[in-house]
Amino acid sequence: MQSQAQSNAQRLLWAGFMAILAAGVGFSIRAGILGQWAEQYGFTMTELGQITGGGLTGFGIIILLSSLIADKVGYGKLMAAAFITHFISAVLTLGTGAAFAAGGKPAAYWCLFIGMFLFAIGNGICEAVVNPLVATLFPKKKTHYLNILHAGWPGGLIIGGLASYFMAGGEGTKAVAWQIQISLFMVPVVLYGAMLMGQKFPKSEAASAGVSFGKMMAEFAAPLLIVLLLIHALVGYVELGTDSWVAQITGAIMASSGKGLLLFVYTSALMFALRFFAGPIVEKISPLGLLFASGLLGFLGLQMLGAATSAMLCVVAATVYALGKTFLWPTMLAVVSEQFPRGGAITIGAIGGVGMLSAGLLAGPGIGFKQDYYASQQLEQSHSEVYGRYKAGNENAFLGFSTVGLDGAKVGVLGDEGKELDRVSKLLSDEGKEDKNHAEMVSWWENTKKYADNDKGPVAEAGLHGGRSALKLTSYVPLAMAVFYLFIMIYFKSKGGYKAKELDGALDS
């Protein structure tokens, strides 16, 4: 009977791994095929932004909502819902061509938008289920197995990143059809669905011990949990937020977007491999010791990336950064589960949800704002006339700070020498439409392109300066995390050392 239970636990672990891997593959590949969607269906950059926004909308909220009902509904039913949602998402996305043929551009738009939105819902449900599920299946080794579970995310990024690199096409080569690329996402979806069939799902530790919903929610009154929620918001900021920008910034440093992507794949590969060794490390230095070291390495790695001036220095810096970020997310989940077992799926789900919300609401726009601020400041001081040609028409604001950054559309036109502008002009002409904003951009380019050769250097230099500065400033986030971890370590030392709490029926009485 024990071997059967172990077999069931291992199968559920790897099913969860495949579910998270599917999320990584889907996100990574979708980012690489936006250009094909623009060409085939006539989307503008704004419309593409709206479509990709659908893939991020509500991710953290879905984690929180699913966590609230996980113990009531059951893990098995929620994972079945996630599988159905993922499957429908893929079907809708792959059906875009047929929708376009039947209803034109609007039908294609809604096919992709809804597909991306359902993809996010499926990911949120999976995240809400697999974390407490694995914590329940392996109560004595939560840190080890949660890290193995979350190796699926960098594994998916590796697959998606390599697919984008080798299938995206380039000079003289045609990109592989996006339908083929996106179909890679279906492989882990089908695999985790098949692995879940016929499996017995346990109740969470809290549910098994008879902890009421009210007592689960009462855990949020604990000061330590509030501190851990705050720290994990910083984890989401530095890991997911930085990862959204780091390939672009390092690509600029190495003067090659392809090298930037490959460097991102490399750091993802390090994360994937190292997460399988969290258990032995924790046995020597404790989960909090691992988190403290991770925070310091994250600080050092981002400082080094911000100062890197060559491809080799980028690789060294990215290696240190990868070592820093590898264990943060899953080890935080483990600490919360070990210290607040009465919270069941709710507390561990809250941690994941807060991290995702921080990444989406703070990190993405925050790191973008920092790039805008430092890039525009540098360009205005060094080449004021160039800044005047490329500055945005309005201020950008973030958390009370404001700046007039560089207009991304104008910088994009400069970068491709007006090719995308010409494409959209032809598109509008074919559709018999007029676009005031586009017409203004065309007029601007007609007046500006004579300066293009002289403008490219200063604009590129300013963008690079903005990226470097943003990485250096962001480095203080993991440094702050390390300080928090140090204080928590001192707190536990005063109580006799870090120990995982065990929960049973008697303990909850």
BALUMFI-955579 format. One line per 3 residues: number of its first residue (from 1); their letters; for each residue x, z, y of N, C-alpha, C. Coordinates in steps of 0.1 Angstrom, whole numbers. Atoms other than C-alpha are relative to their C-alpha. Layout:
// BALUMFI-955579
NUM	A	X Z Y X Z Y X Z Y; ...
//
This chain:
// BALUMFI-955579
1	MQS	8 0 -12 0 0 0 9 0 13; -9 -1 -12 29 8 24 6 -14 3; -6 13 -2 45 -26 18 -10 -9 6
4	QAQ	10 9 -6 12 -43 26 -2 3 14; 2 -4 -14 8 -23 58 12 -5 8; -11 5 -7 43 -32 68 0 -15 2
7	SNA	1 14 -1 37 -68 60 -11 -4 11; 10 2 -10 5 -67 82 6 2 14; -6 -3 -13 24 -51 110 10 -10 5
10	QRL	-10 11 -3 52 -77 109 -7 -13 4; 7 12 -3 27 -105 109 -6 0 13; 7 -2 -13 8 -91 139 11 0 11
13	LWA	-11 0 -10 42 -86 157 3 -14 3; -5 13 -2 52 -122 152 -11 -9 6; 11 8 -6 17 -135 161 0 3 15
16	GFM	-1 -3 -14 20 -116 194 12 -7 7; -12 7 -5 55 -130 198 -4 -15 3; 4 14 -2 40 -166 194 -9 -1 12
19	AIL	9 1 -11 13 -158 219 7 0 13; -7 -1 -13 37 -148 246 9 -12 1; -8 12 -1 60 -177 237 -8 -12 5
22	AAG	9 10 -5 30 -200 242 -2 0 15; 1 -2 -14 26 -186 277 12 -5 7; -13 5 -6 63 -193 285 1 -15 0
25	VGF	0 14 1 61 -228 272 -9 -7 9; 11 6 -8 29 -236 290 4 0 15; -4 -1 -14 42 -223 324 11 -9 3
28	SIR	-13 7 -2 76 -239 321 -3 -15 0; 3 15 1 63 -274 311 -8 -5 11; 9 4 -11 35 -275 336 8 -2 13
31	AGI	-8 1 -12 60 -270 364 8 -13 1; -8 12 1 80 -300 352 -7 -13 0; 7 12 1 52 -325 350 -9 -3 12
34	LGQ	9 2 -12 36 -322 384 2 -13 7; -3 14 -6 53 -354 396 -8 -10 -7; 8 10 7 36 -374 368 -15 1 3
37	WAE	14 -1 -4 2 -359 377 -2 -6 13; 1 6 -13 8 -370 413 -1 -15 -1; -1 14 1 17 -405 403 -12 -6 -7
40	QYG	10 5 8 -10 -410 377 -14 1 6; 14 -3 -5 -40 -394 395 -1 0 15; 0 1 -14 -30 -397 431 -1 13 8
43	FTM	1 -13 -6 -27 -360 439 10 1 11; -10 -4 -10 -11 -348 471 7 13 -4; -7 -12 3 13 -319 471 -9 12 2
46	TEL	10 -10 -2 -15 -297 485 -9 2 -12; 9 0 12 -38 -306 456 8 6 -12; -8 -5 11 -10 -299 431 2 15 1
49	GQI	-1 -15 -2 -5 -265 447 -12 7 -4; 12 -7 3 -41 -257 443 -2 0 -16; 1 1 14 -40 -268 406 9 11 -6
52	TGG	-9 -10 6 -9 -247 398 -4 14 4; 5 -13 -4 -25 -218 418 -10 5 -10; 10 -4 10 -53 -218 392 6 6 -12
55	GLT	-7 -5 11 -27 -210 366 5 14 2; -5 -13 -3 -17 -178 384 -11 9 5; 11 -8 -5 -50 -167 398 -5 10 -10
58	GFG	7 -11 9 -62 -134 383 8 4 -12; -7 -4 12 -34 -131 357 1 15 -1; -1 -14 0 -27 -95 366 -14 7 -1
61	III	13 -6 1 -64 -87 371 -6 -1 -14; 5 2 14 -73 -101 337 7 10 -10; -6 -11 8 -47 -78 321 -6 13 2
64	LLS	6 -13 -2 -62 -48 338 -14 1 -6; 14 0 5 -98 -58 329 -1 1 -15; 0 1 15 -90 -66 293 5 13 -6
67	SLI	-5 -13 4 -71 -33 290 -11 10 0; 11 -10 -1 -101 -14 301 -10 0 -12; 9 2 11 -122 -28 272 6 -2 -14
70	ADK	-7 3 12 -95 -33 246 -4 10 -12; 3 -10 10 -102 0 227 -14 -1 -4; 14 1 3 -139 -5 229 -4 -13 -8
73	VGY	3 13 7 -141 -42 218 8 -2 -12; -9 1 11 -111 -41 195 10 -11 2; -11 10 -2 -78 -60 194 -3 -13 -6
76	GKL	2 13 7 -89 -86 169 -9 -9 7; 10 8 -7 -119 -98 189 6 -5 13; -6 5 -12 -99 -100 221 11 -11 -3
79	MAA	-10 10 4 -71 -120 204 -7 -13 -4; 8 12 3 -97 -144 190 -5 -6 13; 4 6 -13 -110 -148 226 11 -7 7
82	AFI	-12 6 -6 -75 -155 238 4 -13 -6; -3 12 7 -69 -181 211 -10 -11 4; 10 10 -4 -102 -199 220 3 -4 14
85	THF	-2 4 -14 -94 -198 257 12 -9 1; -12 9 0 -59 -212 251 -3 -13 -5; 3 13 7 -72 -239 228 -8 -9 10
88	ISA	8 8 -9 -99 -250 253 8 -4 12; -9 3 -11 -73 -249 281 8 -13 -3; -8 11 5 -51 -273 261 -9 -13 -1
91	VLT	9 11 2 -81 -296 252 -4 -6 14; 4 5 -14 -92 -298 289 11 -7 6; -12 7 -6 -57 -306 301 3 -13 -6
94	LGT	-3 13 7 -51 -333 275 -11 -10 2; 11 9 -2 -85 -347 283 -1 -6 14; 0 4 -14 -76 -354 319 0 -15 2
97	GAA	0 15 -1 -69 -391 313 -14 -6 -1; 13 4 3 -104 -396 299 -9 4 12; 8 -4 -12 -119 -376 328 3 -9 12
100	FAA	-4 8 -11 -100 -397 353 -7 -14 -1; 6 13 2 -113 -429 337 -15 0 2; 14 -1 -2 -149 -416 338 -4 3 14
103	GGK	4 -5 -13 -150 -398 371 10 -1 11; -10 2 -10 -119 -407 390 8 13 3; -9 -11 -4 -96 -383 409 -7 13 0
106	PAA	6 -13 0 -121 -355 414 -2 6 -14; 1 -4 14 -128 -353 376 13 5 -5; -14 -4 4 -91 -352 369 4 13 6
109	YWC	-4 -12 -7 -86 -325 395 -6 12 -7; 7 -11 6 -112 -302 380 4 3 -15; -5 -2 13 -100 -308 345 12 8 -1
112	LFI	-12 -7 0 -66 -297 353 -1 14 6; 2 -13 -6 -77 -268 376 -6 10 -10; 6 -9 9 -100 -253 351 9 3 -13
115	GMF	-9 -2 11 -75 -259 323 11 10 3; -10 -9 -5 -49 -240 343 -5 14 1; 6 -13 -2 -73 -212 351 -3 7 -14
118	LFA	2 -6 14 -83 -207 314 13 4 -6; -14 -3 5 -46 -208 305 4 14 5; -3 -13 -5 -41 -178 328 -8 11 -6
121	IGN	9 -10 7 -71 -159 313 5 3 -14; -5 -2 14 -58 -165 278 13 8 0; -13 -8 -1 -23 -152 289 -3 15 3
124	GIC	3 -14 -4 -38 -121 305 -6 8 -11; 6 -7 11 -59 -112 275 11 3 -11; -11 -3 10 -28 -116 252 8 11 4
127	EAV	-9 -11 -6 -7 -94 275 -7 13 -2; 7 -13 1 -34 -67 275 -1 5 -14; 1 -4 14 -36 -67 237 13 2 -7
130	VNP	-12 -1 9 -2 -73 222 9 11 3; -9 -11 -3 16 -46 241 -5 13 -6; 4 -12 8 -5 -16 229 -1 -2 -15
133	LVA	0 2 15 -9 -33 195 14 3 -6; -14 -2 6 29 -34 189 4 15 2; -3 -14 -2 32 1 204 -7 9 -11
136	TLF	7 -7 11 6 13 178 6 -3 -13; -5 4 13 21 -6 149 14 6 -3; -14 -5 2 57 8 155 2 12 9
139	PKK	0 -12 -9 52 43 171 13 6 1; -13 -6 -1 87 54 163 11 -8 6; -10 9 -5 105 24 176 -6 -10 11
142	KTH	8 8 -10 84 12 206 9 -8 8; -9 7 -9 113 2 228 6 -12 -7; -6 11 8 129 -19 200 -10 -11 -2
145	YLN	9 11 3 98 -38 190 -7 -6 12; 6 7 -12 83 -43 224 10 -10 7; -10 9 -4 116 -59 234 0 -13 -8
148	ILH	1 12 9 114 -82 203 -12 -8 4; 12 7 -3 78 -90 212 2 -8 13; -2 7 -13 88 -100 248 12 -9 0
151	AGW	-9 11 1 116 -121 236 -7 -14 -1; 8 12 0 88 -146 232 0 -7 14; 1 6 -13 87 -151 270 12 -9 3
154	PGG	-12 9 -2 123 -163 275 1 -11 -11; 0 10 10 119 -182 242 -8 -12 4; 8 11 -5 91 -202 257 6 -7 12
157	LII	-7 6 -12 110 -207 290 11 -10 -5; -11 9 5 139 -222 269 -6 -13 -5; 7 12 5 116 -246 251 -5 -9 11
160	GGL	5 7 -11 98 -256 282 10 -6 10; -10 4 -8 129 -258 303 8 -12 -5; -8 11 7 148 -280 278 -9 -13 0
163	ASY	9 11 0 117 -302 275 -1 -7 13; 0 6 -14 116 -307 313 13 -7 3; -13 6 -3 153 -314 314 2 -14 -7
166	FMA	-3 12 8 154 -340 286 -12 -10 1; 11 9 0 119 -355 290 -4 -5 14; 4 3 -13 116 -356 328 4 -14 5
169	GGE	-5 13 -4 135 -389 331 10 2 12; -10 0 -11 160 -397 358 3 -14 5; -5 13 -4 180 -425 372 0 -11 -11
172	GTK	0 10 10 171 -456 352 -8 3 -12; 7 -4 12 151 -437 326 -14 4 4; 14 -4 -2 113 -432 323 -3 13 -7
175	AVA	4 -13 5 98 -398 318 -9 -1 -12; 9 0 11 82 -390 285 -14 4 5; 14 -2 -4 44 -390 288 -3 15 0
178	WQI	3 -15 -2 32 -356 301 -8 5 -11; 9 -5 11 6 -354 273 9 4 -12; -8 -4 11 34 -353 248 7 13 3
181	QIS	-7 -12 -4 53 -326 267 -10 12 -1; 9 -12 0 22 -304 272 -5 3 -14; 4 -2 14 14 -308 235 9 10 -7
184	LFM	-9 -10 6 44 -286 227 -6 14 1; 7 -13 -2 23 -257 241 -10 3 -12; 10 -2 11 -2 -262 212 6 5 -13
187	VPV	-7 -5 12 24 -255 185 -1 15 -1; 1 -14 1 27 -218 192 -14 6 0; 14 -4 -1 -10 -215 200 -6 -1 -14
190	VLY	5 2 14 -19 -229 165 6 10 -9; -7 -10 9 7 -207 149 -5 14 1; 4 -14 -1 -4 -174 164 -15 1 -4
193	GAM	14 -1 4 -41 -183 157 0 1 -16; -1 0 15 -32 -190 120 5 14 -5; -6 -13 4 -11 -158 118 -10 12 1
196	LMG	10 -11 -2 -40 -137 130 -11 0 -10; 11 2 9 -65 -150 104 2 10 -12; 0 -9 11 -74 -123 79 8 12 1
199	QKF	-8 -12 -2 -53 -96 94 -8 12 5; 7 -12 -4 -64 -60 99 7 5 12; -5 -5 -12 -60 -48 134 -3 16 1
202	PKS	2 -14 -1 -54 -11 140 -7 4 14; 4 -6 -12 -70 11 167 13 5 8; -11 -6 -7 -47 23 195 2 14 -4
205	EAA	-3 -14 3 -30 57 191 -11 9 6; 10 -9 -7 -55 72 216 -13 -1 -6; 13 1 6 -86 57 200 0 6 -14
208	SAG	-1 -6 14 -74 68 165 -1 15 1; 0 -15 -2 -70 104 179 -13 4 6; 13 -4 -6 -105 103 194 0 3 14
211	VSF	-1 -2 -14 -94 103 230 -11 -7 7; 11 6 -7 -124 96 252 5 -9 12; -3 8 -11 -124 69 279 4 8 13
214	GKM	-3 -8 -12 -125 95 306 13 7 0; -14 -6 2 -94 113 292 11 -10 2; -10 11 -2 -76 79 291 2 -2 15
217	MAE	-1 2 -15 -84 74 328 6 11 7; -5 -11 -6 -74 109 336 15 0 0; -14 1 1 -38 100 327 6 -5 14
220	FAA	-5 6 -13 -35 82 361 1 11 11; -2 -11 -9 -36 116 378 15 6 -1; -13 -5 2 -1 123 365 10 -6 10
223	PLL	-10 6 -10 26 119 392 10 -9 -6; -10 8 7 51 105 367 -5 -14 -2; 6 14 2 27 76 358 -1 -7 13
226	IVL	1 7 -13 22 68 395 13 -5 4; -13 4 -3 59 67 400 4 -12 -9; -3 11 9 63 44 369 -7 -13 4
229	LLI	7 12 -4 36 21 382 7 -6 12; -8 5 -11 55 18 415 12 -7 -4; -12 6 4 87 11 398 -2 -13 -7
232	HAL	3 13 7 71 -16 376 -4 -11 9; 3 10 -10 58 -33 407 13 -6 5; -14 5 -4 95 -36 417 6 -8 -11
235	VGY	-5 8 11 103 -49 382 -6 -14 0; 7 13 -1 77 -76 385 5 -8 12; -6 6 -12 91 -84 420 13 -7 -3
238	VEL	-14 5 2 127 -88 409 1 -9 -12; -1 9 11 122 -104 375 -8 -13 1; 8 12 0 93 -128 377 1 -7 14
241	GTD	-1 6 -13 95 -133 415 13 -7 2; -13 7 -2 132 -141 415 1 -12 -9; 0 11 10 128 -163 384 -7 -13 6
244	SWV	8 11 -6 103 -184 404 9 -9 10; -8 7 -10 131 -194 429 14 -2 -4; -15 0 3 165 -189 412 5 -13 -4
247	AQI	-5 13 4 167 -223 396 2 -10 12; -1 8 -12 160 -240 429 12 4 9; -11 -5 -9 186 -218 448 13 -3 -6
250	TGA	-12 2 7 213 -221 422 3 -15 -1; -1 15 0 206 -259 420 6 -5 13; -5 4 -13 213 -261 457 15 4 1
253	IMA	-14 -4 0 246 -241 453 8 -10 -7; -8 9 9 258 -264 425 -3 -15 4; 3 14 -4 244 -295 443 -6 -8 -11
256	SSG	7 7 11 223 -304 413 -12 8 -5; 12 -7 5 187 -295 405 1 1 -16; -1 -1 15 194 -303 368 9 11 -5
259	KGL	-9 -11 3 223 -278 367 -7 13 2; 7 -12 -3 201 -252 383 -10 3 -11; 9 -1 11 175 -258 355 7 5 -12
262	LLF	-8 -4 12 201 -256 328 5 14 1; -5 -13 -1 215 -224 342 -12 10 -2; 12 -8 3 179 -209 341 -2 0 -15
265	VYT	1 0 14 177 -220 305 10 9 -7; -11 -8 5 210 -203 298 -3 15 1; 4 -15 -2 198 -169 313 -11 3 -9
268	SAL	11 -3 8 166 -172 294 5 1 -15; -5 -2 13 186 -177 262 7 13 -2; -6 -13 1 206 -146 269 -10 11 -2
271	MFA	11 -10 1 174 -126 274 -6 -1 -14; 6 1 13 160 -140 242 8 7 -11; -9 -6 10 190 -130 221 1 15 2
274	LRF	-3 -14 -2 196 -96 237 -12 9 -2; 12 -8 2 160 -84 234 -2 5 -14; 0 -4 14 165 -82 197 9 12 -3
277	FAG	-10 -11 2 192 -55 202 -3 12 8; 4 -11 -8 173 -31 224 0 13 -8; 0 -12 8 168 -6 196 13 7 -2
280	PIV	-13 -6 1 205 1 188 5 5 13; -5 -5 -13 212 4 225 -7 13 5; 8 -12 -4 184 29 232 4 12 -8
283	EKI	-4 -11 8 196 50 203 12 7 5; -13 -5 -6 229 55 222 -2 6 14; 0 -4 -14 218 58 258 -14 4 5
286	SPL	14 -3 -3 179 64 258 -6 -11 8; 7 11 -8 153 41 274 3 1 15; -3 -2 -14 159 56 308 14 -4 4
289	GLL	-14 4 -2 197 51 305 1 -15 0; 0 15 0 191 15 296 -6 -6 13; 6 5 -12 168 10 326 9 2 12
292	FAS	-9 -3 -10 193 27 349 11 -11 1; -11 10 0 221 4 338 -5 -14 3; 6 13 -3 198 -26 340 -2 -2 15
295	GLL	2 1 -14 189 -18 376 13 -3 8; -13 2 -6 226 -16 386 5 -14 -3; -5 14 3 235 -49 368 -9 -10 7
298	GFL	8 9 -7 205 -66 384 4 -1 15; -5 0 -14 218 -55 419 13 -8 1; -13 7 0 253 -67 411 -1 -15 -2
301	GLQ	1 14 3 242 -100 396 -6 -8 11; 6 7 -12 220 -110 426 9 0 12; -10 0 -10 247 -100 450 10 -11 -3
304	MLG	-9 10 4 271 -122 431 -5 -14 1; 7 13 -2 246 -151 430 -1 -4 14; 1 3 -14 241 -149 467 13 -4 6
307	AAT	-14 3 -5 279 -151 472 7 -12 -7; -6 10 8 286 -178 446 2 -13 7; -3 13 -7 303 -210 458 3 -11 -9
310	SAM	-4 11 10 309 -230 426 -9 2 -12; 8 0 12 292 -238 393 5 12 -9; -6 -10 9 316 -214 374 -5 14 5
313	LCV	4 -13 -6 308 -185 398 -15 2 -2; 14 -1 3 271 -192 394 -3 4 -14; 2 -3 14 274 -190 356 3 15 -2
316	VAA	-4 -14 2 293 -156 358 -11 9 6; 10 -9 -7 268 -142 384 -13 0 -8; 12 1 7 238 -155 364 0 8 -13
319	TVY	-2 -8 12 252 -138 333 -3 15 3; 1 -14 -4 254 -104 350 -15 2 4; 14 -1 -4 219 -110 365 -9 1 -13
322	ALG	8 0 13 205 -118 330 1 13 -7; -2 -13 6 220 -87 316 -8 11 6; 7 -10 -8 203 -67 343 -15 -1 -2
325	KTF	14 2 1 168 -82 339 -6 0 -14; 5 2 13 166 -85 302 -9 10 -5; 7 -11 7 154 -51 291 -11 7 9
328	LWP	8 -7 -9 134 -41 322 -15 1 -4; 15 0 2 98 -52 315 -4 7 -13; 5 -6 12 94 -43 278 4 15 -1
331	TML	-4 -14 1 114 -10 281 -9 8 9; 10 -8 -8 91 1 309 -13 2 -7; 12 -2 8 61 -6 287 1 10 -10
334	AVV	-3 -10 10 77 15 260 0 14 6; -1 -13 -6 84 44 283 -14 5 3; 13 -4 -3 48 45 295 -8 3 -12
337	SEQ	7 -3 12 34 43 260 5 13 -7; -6 -12 6 58 70 248 -4 13 8; 3 -12 -8 50 94 277 -15 2 2
340	FPR	14 -1 -2 13 87 280 -8 -7 -11; 7 5 12 0 80 245 -15 1 1; 14 -2 -1 -34 93 255 -7 -11 8
343	GGA	5 11 -8 -38 64 279 -4 -12 -8; 4 12 8 -42 39 250 5 -13 6; -3 13 -5 -43 3 260 -1 0 16
346	ITI	2 1 -15 -53 12 296 12 3 8; -12 -3 -8 -21 28 308 11 -11 -1; -10 10 2 2 2 293 -5 -13 6
349	GAI	5 11 -6 -21 -25 305 1 0 15; -1 -1 -14 -20 -11 340 14 -3 5; -14 3 -3 18 -13 340 2 -15 0
352	GGV	-2 15 0 17 -50 330 -7 -7 11; 8 6 -11 -11 -58 355 7 2 13; -6 -3 -13 7 -41 384 13 -9 2
355	GML	-12 8 0 39 -60 375 -3 -15 4; 4 14 -3 21 -94 375 -6 -1 14; 5 0 -14 2 -86 407 11 0 10
358	SAG	-11 -1 -9 34 -77 424 8 -13 1; -7 13 0 51 -109 413 -8 -11 8; 8 10 -6 22 -130 425 -3 2 15
361	LLA	4 -3 -13 12 -112 457 12 3 10; -12 -5 -8 46 -99 469 12 -8 -2; -13 6 3 75 -115 452 1 -14 4
364	GPG	0 15 -2 67 -152 453 0 -3 15; 0 2 -14 57 -152 490 11 7 8; -11 -8 -7 82 -125 500 13 -6 -1
367	IGF	-12 7 1 112 -143 486 0 -13 7; 2 12 -8 99 -175 501 2 3 15; -1 -3 -14 96 -158 535 14 3 4
370	KQD	-14 -3 -3 131 -145 533 8 -13 2; -7 12 -1 144 -180 527 -4 -7 13; 5 6 -12 123 -193 556 7 6 12
373	YYA	-6 -8 -12 136 -166 580 15 -3 2; -14 2 -2 173 -170 573 4 -15 2; -3 14 -2 172 -208 570 -2 -4 14
376	SQQ	3 4 -13 155 -213 603 9 7 11; -9 -7 -9 176 -187 620 14 -7 1; -13 7 0 208 -204 609 0 -13 6
379	LEQ	0 14 -6 197 -239 618 -3 0 15; 2 0 -14 184 -229 652 12 4 8; -13 -4 -7 217 -212 661 11 -10 -1
382	SHS	-11 10 1 239 -240 648 -3 -14 5; 4 13 -4 219 -271 655 -15 1 5; 13 -3 -6 190 -263 678 -9 -13 1
385	EVY	7 12 -1 180 -300 682 -6 -4 -13; 5 3 13 177 -305 645 -11 10 -4; 11 -10 3 157 -273 641 -13 -4 7
388	GRY	12 4 -8 133 -286 668 -7 -11 -7; 6 11 7 127 -317 647 -7 4 -13; 5 -4 13 120 -298 614 -7 13 -1
391	KAG	7 -13 0 105 -265 624 -15 -2 -2; 14 0 3 70 -257 612 -9 1 13; 9 0 -12 40 -260 636 -6 14 2
394	NEN	5 -13 -1 30 -224 630 9 11 -6; -7 -11 6 44 -190 622 -4 4 -14; 2 -6 13 48 -176 587 1 15 2
397	AFL	0 -15 -1 40 -139 583 0 6 -13; 0 -8 12 47 -114 556 3 14 3; -1 -14 -2 41 -77 557 4 4 14
400	GFS	-2 -3 -14 41 -76 595 12 -7 6; -11 8 -6 72 -98 599 -4 -14 1; 4 14 -2 70 -133 612 12 -9 3
403	TVG	-10 9 -3 91 -164 616 -6 -14 0; 4 14 1 88 -201 623 10 -7 -8; -10 6 10 104 -216 592 0 -15 2
406	LDG	-1 15 0 112 -252 584 -12 -5 -7; 12 7 6 83 -275 576 4 -6 -13; -4 5 14 86 -281 538 -3 -14 -1
409	AKV	4 14 1 68 -314 541 10 -9 7; -10 8 -8 92 -327 568 14 0 -7; -12 0 7 122 -315 548 -1 -8 -13
412	GVL	2 8 12 108 -332 517 1 -15 3; -1 14 -4 104 -365 536 14 -4 3; -15 2 -3 140 -362 548 7 -2 -13
415	GDE	-7 0 13 151 -355 512 -1 -13 -8; 2 12 8 135 -385 496 -1 -13 9; 0 11 -9 138 -407 527 -14 -7 1
418	GKE	13 5 -3 101 -411 531 -8 -7 -12; 6 7 12 93 -424 495 -14 6 -3; 13 -6 3 65 -399 488 -10 -3 11
421	LDR	9 4 -12 51 -406 523 -6 -13 -2; 5 14 2 49 -443 515 -10 0 -12; 9 0 12 33 -435 481 -14 5 4
424	VSK	13 -6 -4 5 -414 497 -7 -10 10; 6 9 -9 0 -440 524 -7 -12 -7; 6 11 8 -6 -467 498 -12 5 -7
427	LLS	11 -6 7 -29 -443 479 -12 0 9; 11 -1 -10 -50 -437 510 -6 -13 4; 4 13 -3 -51 -473 518 -9 -6 -11
430	DEG	8 6 12 -63 -483 483 -14 7 -1; 13 -7 1 -90 -456 485 -9 -2 13; 7 2 -12 -100 -467 520 -3 12 8
433	KED	2 -13 -7 -95 -432 534 10 1 11; -9 -4 -11 -79 -418 565 3 15 -1; -4 -14 0 -60 -385 567 8 3 12
436	KNH	-6 -2 -13 -52 -372 601 14 7 -1; -13 -6 2 -24 -349 589 11 -9 -5; -9 10 5 -8 -377 569 4 -10 11
439	AEM	-3 9 -11 -10 -400 599 10 6 10; -9 -7 -8 7 -374 620 15 0 -6; -13 -1 7 35 -371 594 7 -14 1
442	VSW	-6 14 0 40 -409 593 6 -3 14; -5 2 -14 43 -410 631 12 8 3; -12 -8 -1 68 -381 630 12 -6 -6
445	WEN	-11 6 7 89 -399 605 5 -13 6; -4 12 -7 89 -431 624 9 3 12; -8 -4 -12 104 -412 654 13 7 -4
448	TKK	-11 -9 4 128 -391 633 10 -6 -9; -9 5 10 143 -413 606 13 -5 5; -13 5 -6 169 -427 630 11 11 0
451	YAD	-9 -11 0 184 -392 629 4 5 -14; 0 -6 13 181 -387 592 15 2 -6; -14 -2 5 218 -393 583 7 12 5
454	NDK	-7 -12 -6 230 -367 607 -7 13 -3; 8 -12 2 201 -343 599 2 6 -14; 0 -4 14 206 -341 561 9 12 -2
457	GPV	-10 -10 2 237 -320 562 -4 14 5; 4 -13 -6 226 -292 586 -12 6 -6; 13 -5 6 191 -290 570 3 6 -14
460	AEA	-3 -5 13 206 -287 535 8 13 1; -9 -12 -2 232 -261 547 -9 12 4; 9 -10 -4 204 -241 563 -8 5 -12
463	GLH	8 -4 11 183 -241 532 8 8 -10; -9 -7 9 213 -230 511 3 14 5; -2 -13 -6 220 -202 535 -12 9 -1
466	GGR	13 -8 2 183 -191 533 -1 5 -14; 0 -4 14 185 -190 495 9 11 -3; -10 -10 2 217 -171 494 -4 14 6
469	SAL	3 -13 -7 205 -145 519 -12 6 -7; 11 -6 7 172 -141 501 4 7 -13; -5 -7 12 190 -133 468 7 13 3
472	KLT	-7 -12 -4 213 -108 485 -10 11 4; 9 -10 -5 184 -90 502 -9 5 -12; 8 -3 12 163 -91 469 8 10 -9
475	SYV	-9 -8 8 193 -74 452 -3 15 2; 3 -14 -2 183 -41 468 -12 6 -7; 11 -4 8 151 -40 448 5 6 -13
478	PLA	-4 -6 12 168 -34 415 9 12 3; -8 -11 -4 192 -10 433 -9 12 2; 10 -10 -2 162 10 444 -6 5 -13
481	MAV	5 -3 13 149 9 409 10 10 -7; -10 -9 7 182 24 396 0 14 6; 1 -14 -6 179 53 421 -12 7 -6
484	FYL	12 -6 6 143 60 408 3 4 -14; -3 -4 14 155 59 372 9 12 -1; -9 -11 0 183 83 380 -7 13 3
487	FIM	7 -12 -3 159 108 395 -9 4 -12; 8 -3 12 136 105 365 8 5 -12; -9 -5 10 166 110 342 3 15 3
490	IYF	-3 -14 -4 174 142 361 -12 9 -3; 12 -7 3 138 153 358 -2 3 -15; 1 -2 15 138 149 320 11 9 -5
493	KSK	-11 -9 4 172 166 317 -4 15 3; 4 -13 -4 157 196 335 -10 6 -10; 10 -4 10 130 197 308 5 0 -15
496	GGY	-6 0 13 154 195 279 4 -14 -6; -3 14 4 159 157 277 -12 -9 -3; 11 9 2 138 126 272 -5 0 -14
499	KAK	5 0 13 115 128 242 -14 -7 1; 13 7 1 86 105 232 -11 10 -5; 12 -8 3 52 123 230 -7 -6 -12
502	ELD	8 4 11 33 121 198 -15 4 1; 14 -3 -2 -5 120 197 -7 1 -13; 9 0 11 -29 131 170 -12 8 4
505	GAL	13 -6 -3 -63 145 167 1 15 5; -1 -14 -4 -52 181 170 6 2 14; -6 0 -13 -31 174 200 -10 -2 11
508	DS	10 4 -11 -60 160 219 -12 9 0; 12 -9 1 -85 188 210 0 9 12
//
